[in-house]
């Protein structure tokens, strides 16, 4: 089954276009190093939770929305090899983040069902 890298990031609404530009610049790099697909989503209906929620997870501030993205890899081995190459690629290292990377959350997941 595929392996997913999933991230959740707070992005200033004013930076939505810059965020999309960043995604369009990085997607070919991910694919060059083995990713199957890169999916980007922009928060439009983000509910407040009683104990926790997306807003609390990234310490969302006024004027921000939440972007959720995932990179689909063939498997964990391909992901690990791809990330190793990405972290050595000057094109990736020269890109500026259009959001506060310190408040981004991310993790890798084994896909256990895909219907």
C-alpha positions as CSV (number, residue, x, y, z in Angstrom):
1,X,0.0,0.0,0.0
2,X,1.1,3.6,-0.5
3,X,2.8,5.7,2.1
4,X,1.6,9.3,2.8
5,X,3.3,12.3,4.2
6,X,0.6,14.6,5.6
7,X,1.0,18.2,6.7
8,X,-1.3,20.8,8.2
9,X,-0.1,24.4,8.1
10,X,-1.4,27.8,9.1
11,X,-1.2,30.1,6.1
12,X,-2.0,33.8,6.0
13,X,-5.0,34.3,3.8
14,X,-3.0,37.0,2.0
15,X,-0.4,34.4,1.1
16,X,-2.9,31.9,-0.6
17,X,-1.4,32.6,-4.0
18,X,2.1,32.4,-2.7
19,X,1.3,29.1,-1.1
20,X,-0.1,27.7,-4.3
21,X,3.0,28.9,-6.2
22,X,5.2,27.1,-3.6
23,X,3.1,24.0,-4.1
24,X,3.5,24.2,-7.9
25,X,7.2,24.6,-7.5
26,X,7.7,21.7,-5.1
27,X,5.4,19.2,-6.7
28,X,7.7,18.4,-9.7
29,X,10.6,17.9,-7.2
30,X,8.6,15.4,-5.2
31,X,7.6,13.6,-8.3
32,X,11.2,13.6,-9.6
33,X,12.2,11.8,-6.5
34,X,9.5,9.2,-6.6
35,X,6.2,10.6,-5.3
36,X,3.1,9.4,-7.1
37,X,1.0,12.5,-6.4
38,X,0.9,15.7,-4.3
39,X,-2.5,17.0,-3.1
40,X,-3.1,20.5,-1.7
41,X,-6.2,21.6,0.1
42,X,-7.3,25.0,1.4
43,X,-9.4,25.3,4.6
44,X,-12.9,26.6,4.0
45,X,-15.1,25.0,6.7
46,X,-12.9,24.6,9.8
47,X,-15.0,23.8,12.9
48,X,-14.1,24.7,16.4
49,X,-13.7,21.6,18.6
50,X,-14.4,21.3,22.3
51,X,-11.0,19.8,23.2
52,X,-8.9,20.0,20.1
53,X,-9.2,20.9,16.4
54,X,-7.2,22.0,13.4
55,X,-7.1,25.6,14.6
56,X,-5.7,24.7,18.0
57,X,-3.2,22.2,16.4
58,X,-1.5,25.0,14.5
59,X,-2.2,27.9,16.8
60,X,-4.2,29.6,14.1
61,X,-4.1,33.4,14.2
62,X,-6.5,36.0,12.8
63,X,-6.2,36.4,9.1
64,X,-5.0,32.8,8.6
65,X,-6.5,29.7,7.1
66,X,-5.3,26.1,7.2
67,X,-3.7,24.2,4.3
68,X,-3.6,20.5,4.4
69,X,-1.5,18.6,2.0
70,X,-0.3,15.0,1.4
71,X,2.3,13.5,-0.7
72,X,1.6,10.0,-1.9
73,X,4.6,7.6,-2.3
74,X,4.6,4.1,-3.6
75,X,5.8,2.8,-0.2
76,X,7.8,3.8,2.8
77,X,11.1,2.9,1.2
78,X,10.5,5.1,-1.7
79,X,9.4,7.9,0.6
80,X,12.6,7.6,2.7
81,X,14.8,7.6,-0.3
82,X,12.9,10.5,-1.9
83,X,13.1,12.7,1.2
84,X,16.8,12.0,1.5
85,X,17.3,13.3,-2.1
86,X,15.0,16.2,-1.6
87,X,16.9,17.4,1.4
88,X,20.1,17.4,-0.7
89,X,18.5,19.3,-3.6
90,X,19.4,23.0,-3.8
91,X,16.1,23.8,-5.6
92,X,14.2,22.6,-2.6
93,X,16.5,24.3,0.0
94,X,16.2,27.7,-1.8
95,X,12.4,27.9,-1.5
96,X,10.9,30.2,1.1
97,X,7.9,29.0,3.0
98,X,4.8,31.3,2.6
99,X,3.7,30.3,6.1
100,X,5.1,29.8,9.6
101,X,6.8,26.4,9.4
102,X,7.2,26.3,13.2
103,X,3.5,25.8,13.6
104,X,3.1,23.2,10.8
105,X,2.4,19.7,11.9
106,X,3.4,16.7,9.7
107,X,3.8,13.0,9.9
108,X,4.1,9.9,7.7
109,X,1.3,7.3,7.5
110,X,1.0,3.8,6.1
111,X,-2.3,3.6,4.1
112,X,-4.3,0.7,5.5
113,X,-7.4,1.1,3.3
114,X,-8.2,2.9,0.1
115,X,-11.8,2.6,-1.1
